[in-house]
Amino acid sequence: MATQKKRPKRYQTKQRKEAALSRAMSELAKVGAKARAQKLSPERRREIAIKASKAAAAARTKRAAERKLGAE
């Protein structure tokens, strides 16, 4: 059985605090996202979704071209 190196308690406490902060920020973001979605009109949400879809497609195309150039 391999022995694990023990980290100082100070490190563990900092890591726990960061994890708790991350969870809290995530929950807060969920609340904000729901409020924003309710506030936006369906047309505006559609515009945002289309813009995000086009950006994602452009990123995929760019990555595919870079991979193709790297393979040659």
Summary of the structure (lengths in Angstrom):
residues: 72
radius of gyration: 21.7
end to end distance: 46.6
largest distance: 60.1
contacts: 122
relative contact order: 0.05
helix: 85%
strand: 0%
